Amino acid sequence: MIFTQFKTIGRDLFSQSLISSHSGNLSIRMGDRIFITRRGCQLGNLEEHDVVETGLSKNDRATPMASIELPTHRAIYKATQANAIIHAHPLHAIALSLSKKKIQPNCVEGEFLGLIPVLGWGTEVKAGGLTDIIAEALKQHHIVVVKGHGTFATGQLLEEALHYTSGFEANCRVLCLMKSMNSRG
């Protein structure tokens, strides 16, 4: 059952171009355990060995195989009530994050998101970085953007986190289209 959720959401992320072939990661929390995609796997074509189980607070033998973003997932789970996390690399959201410190979705579908913070201004952004800053921001938002890197979305289910990720990216596409149309005069 757990694997089926990961496989479905991973395929959806890839088919909607919210990730590239080997980017992004997914996790769910069950008590003091985390199920997370392994480092470098293809989310759009997951196999059972691509989902590893490890501790919420403690490392164990599976920890070295987990996504490089495991520390961020752990921090988010400890700081929030989330039971699912998606880290994606949606192109339009990333493009907007390079010039904006906050992104305001302006489509009806984006009204539920509110003003989305772009994190990482004035600091080096790298995978597995900004862990505490991301976790703190997700106390007040369902999704945040890391400048030039991607989004982190939370939910009670992976499907809910996908809803925030895909809805936000749809709004970012519209914002980019509007910017393109305005620049043409």
Beta strands, then each sheet from edge to edge (+ up, - down):
strand 1: 25-30
strand 2: 33-37
strand 3: 51-55
strand 4: 84-88
strand 5: 102-103
strand 6: 116-119
strand 7: 143-146
strand 8: 150-155
sheet 1: 3+ 2- 1+ 4- 8+ 7- 6- 5+
end
